Amino acid sequence: MQRNYLKFKTDNEQIRLLQNTWHSVYQNSYAEGLKFLIKGLNLPIHNIGDVLDKIEKKIPIQYILKKWSFYEGEYFINENVLIPRPETEILVDYVTSKFKDKKNILDLGTGSGCIAVELSKKLQTAKITGVDISAKAIELAKKNNSQTENHVNFFTSNWFSNVNQKYDLIVSNPPYIAKSLNLDESVSFEPLIALYSENQGLADLSKIITYSINYLQMNGVLMLEHGIGQENYLQEKMIKEGFKKIELIKDLKDINRFIIGHR
Ligand SMILES: C[S@@+](CC[C@H](N)C(=O)[O-])C[C@H]1O[C@@H](n2cnc3c(N)ncnc32)[C@H](O)[C@@H]1O
């Protein structure tokens, strides 16, 4: 829709337009989304018409704002990467408190680079690498890399295909959703490759466990984020591949969400 005239509206008028459009789409639900949007937009803006169009299409506010907070940083986000989730912050917290001594860390399926960049801020003497199969994700991760002095080394790789060394710690939040699962409509804007995995969501997690053992130093650690109810399968898989001291870690809703194994 041609909405050029809207750019001359004042910030209060733009707020009213946003509220009206939001309510026509979401009614009274998801009010916090509108709050975040108004706060993040820095009104008045010249392209308010585009924003209203995107609200009407139910595009997630993170993709409208093109940025989102994760842990202690703010990340450029676009439709080529997953929107960073709050539960993944637990992984960063855990690594920065329990694995401070790790000097060489690999983040598999780095997406926006949010895990790798936050780790590099906290573990300043560690060398951090982030890989992703998506060249467009790596392009964005490199842009996000500029928020730290301790630059992460980002490159494309199909899991370990371009990885040529061993690490003290490998972390990953891989795609783990079963293709049969019906998800919320908002998720349909995120890249399929970031969300879904074959074999009830377990295919990529399994591959990572199998290959990791060859890319970990002796006493190296693998920490994976996973889906609801996948922990028993993953625990058995880790034992089968020779991992020891396996631990399960819960998320903010008290659901098992992370698995750790030691080589
Ligand atoms: C769930 S997203 C996680 C993104 C980011 N690490 C985060 O936590 O917000 C999974 C990521 O794995 C990547 N990915 C999927 N298959 C891959 C593969 N075979 N090799 C490397 N990366 C892959 C996707 O492109 C996506 O960026």
The ligand as an SDF file (V2000), in Angstrom:
LIG
                    3D

 27 29  0  0  0  0  0  0  0  0999 V2000
   18.8950  -22.8490   15.9590 C   0  0  0  0  0  0  0  0  0  0  0  0
   19.9190  -21.8790   14.8800 S   0  0  0  0  0  0  0  0  0  0  0  0
   21.0530  -21.2120   16.0830 C   0  0  0  0  0  0  0  0  0  0  0  0
   21.6310  -19.8710   15.7180 C   0  0  0  0  0  0  0  0  0  0  0  0
   22.4390  -19.2150   16.8520 C   0  0  0  0  0  0  0  0  0  0  0  0
   23.5420  -20.0590   17.2600 N   0  0  0  0  0  0  0  0  0  0  0  0
   21.5430  -18.9250   18.0320 C   0  0  0  0  0  0  0  0  0  0  0  0
   21.6370  -19.6480   19.0410 O   0  0  0  0  0  0  0  0  0  0  0  0
   20.7460  -17.9710   17.9630 O   0  0  0  0  0  0  0  0  0  0  0  0
   20.8370  -23.1660   14.0780 C   0  0  0  0  0  0  0  0  0  0  0  0
   21.8990  -22.6840   13.0930 C   0  0  0  0  0  0  0  0  0  0  0  0
   22.5190  -23.8600   12.5470 O   0  0  0  0  0  0  0  0  0  0  0  0
   22.8010  -23.6090   11.1770 C   0  0  0  0  0  0  0  0  0  0  0  0
   22.9380  -24.8960   10.4820 N   0  0  0  0  0  0  0  0  0  0  0  0
   21.9630  -25.7490   10.0720 C   0  0  0  0  0  0  0  0  0  0  0  0
   22.4960  -26.8330    9.4670 N   0  0  0  0  0  0  0  0  0  0  0  0
   23.8430  -26.6770    9.4970 C   0  0  0  0  0  0  0  0  0  0  0  0
   24.9420  -27.4500    9.0310 C   0  0  0  0  0  0  0  0  0  0  0  0
   24.7550  -28.6100    8.3840 N   0  0  0  0  0  0  0  0  0  0  0  0
   26.1890  -26.9950    9.2520 N   0  0  0  0  0  0  0  0  0  0  0  0
   26.3970  -25.8130    9.9020 C   0  0  0  0  0  0  0  0  0  0  0  0
   25.3970  -25.0160   10.3510 N   0  0  0  0  0  0  0  0  0  0  0  0
   24.1260  -25.4460   10.1590 C   0  0  0  0  0  0  0  0  0  0  0  0
   21.6420  -22.7610   10.7020 C   0  0  0  0  0  0  0  0  0  0  0  0
   21.9760  -22.0580    9.5270 O   0  0  0  0  0  0  0  0  0  0  0  0
   21.3910  -21.8850   11.9170 C   0  0  0  0  0  0  0  0  0  0  0  0
   22.1010  -20.6750   11.8210 O   0  0  0  0  0  0  0  0  0  0  0  0
  1  2  1  0
  2  3  1  0
  2 10  1  0
  3  4  1  0
  4  5  1  0
  5  6  1  0
  5  7  1  0
  7  8  2  0
  7  9  1  0
 10 11  1  0
 11 12  1  0
 11 26  1  0
 12 13  1  0
 13 14  1  0
 13 24  1  0
 14 15  1  0
 14 23  1  0
 15 16  2  0
 16 17  1  0
 17 18  1  0
 17 23  2  0
 18 19  1  0
 18 20  2  0
 20 21  1  0
 21 22  2  0
 22 23  1  0
 24 25  1  0
 24 26  1  0
 26 27  1  0
M  CHG  2   2   1   9  -1
M  END
$$$$
